[in-house]
Amino acid sequence: MKTASVIAATVCMMLSLSACANTIRGMGKDTANTVNATQSAGHRVGNAAAH
């Protein structure tokens, strides 16, 4: 019985950690997209000001 509890706890911990990794990876992608959008907007404003 104790072994089953340890296995269940280990599986739950592994699932939780994998969910955290996905969240952190997603935040990195969101941050990169935000930087790209900001740079693109800056280029458009610069181009509009030049004309």
DSSP file (Angstrom, degrees, kcal/mol; ACC not computed):
  #  RESIDUE AA STRUCTURE BP1 BP2  ACC     N-H-->O    O-->H-N    N-H-->O    O-->H-N    TCO  KAPPA ALPHA  PHI   PSI    X-CA   Y-CA   Z-CA
    1    1 A M     >        0   0    0      0, 0.0     4,-1.7     0, 0.0     5,-0.1   0.000 360.0 360.0 360.0 -42.4    0.0    0.0    0.0
    2    2 A K  H  >  +     0   0    0      1,-0.2     4,-2.1     2,-0.2     5,-0.2   0.882 360.0  53.8 -65.2 -37.2    2.8    2.4    0.9
    3    3 A T  H  > S+     0   0    0      1,-0.2     4,-2.5     2,-0.2    -1,-0.2   0.895 106.4  52.1 -64.0 -40.3    4.6    1.7   -2.4
    4    4 A A  H  > S+     0   0    0      1,-0.2     4,-2.5     2,-0.2    -1,-0.2   0.885 108.9  50.7 -63.9 -38.4    1.4    2.5   -4.4
    5    5 A S  H  X S+     0   0    0     -4,-1.7     4,-2.5     2,-0.2    -1,-0.2   0.898 110.5  48.7 -66.2 -40.2    1.2    5.8   -2.5
    6    6 A V  H  X S+     0   0    0     -4,-2.1     4,-2.3     2,-0.2    -2,-0.2   0.911 112.6  48.1 -66.0 -42.5    4.8    6.7   -3.3
    7    7 A I  H  X S+     0   0    0     -4,-2.5     4,-2.5     2,-0.2    -2,-0.2   0.926 112.6  48.5 -63.9 -44.6    4.3    5.8   -7.0
    8    8 A A  H  X S+     0   0    0     -4,-2.5     4,-2.3     1,-0.2    -2,-0.2   0.910 112.3  48.4 -62.5 -42.7    1.1    7.9   -7.2
    9    9 A A  H  X S+     0   0    0     -4,-2.5     4,-2.3     2,-0.2    -1,-0.2   0.894 111.3  50.7 -64.9 -39.3    2.8   10.9   -5.5
   10   10 A T  H  X S+     0   0    0     -4,-2.3     4,-2.4     2,-0.2    -2,-0.2   0.915 110.4  48.7 -64.8 -43.4    5.8   10.6   -7.9
   11   11 A V  H  X S+     0   0    0     -4,-2.5     4,-2.3     2,-0.2    -2,-0.2   0.916 111.7  49.5 -63.1 -43.6    3.5   10.5  -11.0
   12   12 A C  H  X S+     0   0    0     -4,-2.3     4,-2.2     1,-0.2    -1,-0.2   0.906 111.4  49.3 -61.9 -41.2    1.6   13.5   -9.7
   13   13 A M  H  X S+     0   0    0     -4,-2.3     4,-2.4     1,-0.2    -2,-0.2   0.904 110.3  50.5 -65.4 -41.1    4.8   15.4   -9.1
   14   14 A M  H  X S+     0   0    0     -4,-2.4     4,-2.1     1,-0.2    -2,-0.2   0.900 110.7  49.1 -64.7 -40.8    6.1   14.6  -12.6
   15   15 A L  H  X S+     0   0    0     -4,-2.3     4,-1.9     2,-0.2    -1,-0.2   0.902 111.2  50.1 -64.6 -40.8    2.9   15.8  -14.2
   16   16 A S  H  X S+     0   0    0     -4,-2.2     4,-1.8     1,-0.2    -2,-0.2   0.915 111.0  48.6 -63.7 -42.8    3.0   19.0  -12.2
   17   17 A L  H  X S+     0   0    0     -4,-2.4     4,-2.0     1,-0.2    -1,-0.2   0.876 109.7  51.5 -67.1 -37.3    6.6   19.7  -13.2
   18   18 A S  H  X S+     0   0    0     -4,-2.1     4,-1.9     1,-0.2    -1,-0.2   0.871 108.2  52.7 -68.1 -34.3    5.9   19.0  -16.9
   19   19 A A  H  X S+     0   0    0     -4,-1.9     4,-1.9     2,-0.2    -1,-0.2   0.888 108.2  51.1 -66.0 -38.3    3.0   21.5  -16.8
   20   20 A C  H  X S+     0   0    0     -4,-1.8     4,-2.6     2,-0.2     5,-0.2   0.901 107.5  52.8 -64.8 -40.8    5.3   24.1  -15.3
   21   21 A A  H  X S+     0   0    0     -4,-2.0     4,-2.3     1,-0.2    -1,-0.2   0.906 109.1  49.3 -62.5 -41.1    7.9   23.6  -18.0
   22   22 A N  H  X S+     0   0    0     -4,-1.9     4,-2.3     2,-0.2    -1,-0.2   0.889 110.9  50.4 -64.9 -38.8    5.2   24.1  -20.7
   23   23 A T  H  X S+     0   0    0     -4,-1.9     4,-2.2     2,-0.2    -2,-0.2   0.919 111.5  47.0 -65.4 -44.5    4.0   27.3  -19.0
   24   24 A I  H  X S+     0   0    0     -4,-2.6     4,-2.0     2,-0.2    -2,-0.2   0.907 112.4  50.1 -65.2 -41.3    7.6   28.7  -18.8
   25   25 A R  H  X S+     0   0    0     -4,-2.3     4,-1.9    -5,-0.2    -1,-0.2   0.905 110.9  50.1 -63.0 -41.1    8.2   27.8  -22.5
   26   26 A G  H  X S+     0   0    0     -4,-2.3     4,-2.5     1,-0.2    -2,-0.2   0.878 107.9  52.7 -64.9 -38.1    4.9   29.5  -23.4
   27   27 A M  H  X S+     0   0    0     -4,-2.2     4,-2.4     1,-0.2    -1,-0.2   0.887 107.5  52.5 -65.0 -37.7    5.9   32.6  -21.5
   28   28 A G  H  X S+     0   0    0     -4,-2.0     4,-2.2     2,-0.2    -2,-0.2   0.909 110.3  47.3 -63.1 -41.8    9.1   32.7  -23.4
   29   29 A K  H  X S+     0   0    0     -4,-1.9     4,-2.5     2,-0.2    -2,-0.2   0.912 111.5  50.9 -65.9 -42.1    7.3   32.5  -26.7
   30   30 A D  H  X S+     0   0    0     -4,-2.5     4,-2.2     1,-0.2    -2,-0.2   0.908 110.4  49.5 -61.6 -42.0    4.9   35.2  -25.7
   31   31 A T  H  X S+     0   0    0     -4,-2.4     4,-2.3     2,-0.2    -1,-0.2   0.914 110.7  49.7 -63.9 -42.9    7.7   37.5  -24.6
   32   32 A A  H  X S+     0   0    0     -4,-2.2     4,-2.4     1,-0.2    -2,-0.2   0.905 110.7  50.1 -63.0 -41.3    9.5   36.9  -27.9
   33   33 A N  H  X S+     0   0    0     -4,-2.5     4,-2.4     2,-0.2    -1,-0.2   0.885 109.5  51.6 -64.2 -38.5    6.3   37.7  -29.8
   34   34 A T  H  X S+     0   0    0     -4,-2.2     4,-2.3     2,-0.2    -2,-0.2   0.915 110.3  48.2 -64.5 -43.3    5.8   40.9  -27.8
   35   35 A V  H  X S+     0   0    0     -4,-2.3     4,-2.5     2,-0.2     5,-0.2   0.925 112.3  49.2 -62.9 -44.7    9.4   42.1  -28.6
   36   36 A N  H  X S+     0   0    0     -4,-2.4     4,-2.4     1,-0.2    -2,-0.2   0.907 111.6  48.6 -62.0 -42.1    8.9   41.3  -32.3
   37   37 A A  H  X S+     0   0    0     -4,-2.4     4,-2.3     2,-0.2    -1,-0.2   0.893 111.5  50.0 -65.9 -39.2    5.6   43.2  -32.4
   38   38 A T  H  X S+     0   0    0     -4,-2.3     4,-2.2     2,-0.2    -2,-0.2   0.917 112.0  47.3 -65.5 -43.2    7.2   46.2  -30.7
   39   39 A Q  H  X S+     0   0    0     -4,-2.5     4,-2.3     2,-0.2    -2,-0.2   0.910 111.6  51.0 -64.0 -41.8   10.1   46.3  -33.1
   40   40 A S  H  X S+     0   0    0     -4,-2.4     4,-2.2     1,-0.2    -2,-0.2   0.912 110.3  48.9 -62.5 -42.9    7.8   46.0  -36.1
   41   41 A A  H  X S+     0   0    0     -4,-2.3     4,-2.4     1,-0.2    -1,-0.2   0.896 110.0  52.4 -64.2 -39.4    5.7   48.9  -34.8
   42   42 A G  H  X S+     0   0    0     -4,-2.2     4,-2.4     1,-0.2    -2,-0.2   0.898 109.1  49.4 -63.1 -40.5    8.8   51.0  -34.3
   43   43 A H  H  X S+     0   0    0     -4,-2.3     4,-2.6     2,-0.2    -2,-0.2   0.903 110.5  50.4 -65.1 -41.3    9.9   50.3  -37.8
   44   44 A R  H  X S+     0   0    0     -4,-2.2     4,-2.4     2,-0.2    -2,-0.2   0.911 111.7  47.5 -64.0 -41.7    6.5   51.3  -39.2
   45   45 A V  H  X S+     0   0    0     -4,-2.4     4,-2.3     2,-0.2    -2,-0.2   0.920 112.4  50.0 -64.9 -42.8    6.5   54.5  -37.2
   46   46 A G  H  X S+     0   0    0     -4,-2.4     4,-1.5     1,-0.2    -2,-0.2   0.907 111.9  47.7 -62.3 -41.6   10.0   55.3  -38.4
   47   47 A N  H  X S+     0   0    0     -4,-2.6     4,-1.0     1,-0.2    -1,-0.2   0.892 111.6  50.2 -66.2 -40.1    9.1   54.6  -42.0
   48   48 A A  H  < S+     0   0    0     -4,-2.4     3,-0.4     1,-0.2    -2,-0.2   0.879 110.3  50.1 -66.7 -36.3    6.0   56.8  -41.7
   49   49 A A  H  < S+     0   0    0     -4,-2.3    -1,-0.2     1,-0.2    -2,-0.2   0.801 106.2  56.8 -71.6 -28.6    8.0   59.6  -40.2
   50   50 A A  H  <        0   0    0     -4,-1.5    -1,-0.2     1,-0.2    -2,-0.2   0.738 360.0 360.0 -75.1 -22.1   10.6   59.4  -43.0
   51   51 A H     <        0   0    0     -4,-1.0    -1,-0.2    -3,-0.4    -2,-0.2   0.451 360.0 360.0 -96.6 360.0    8.0   59.9  -45.7
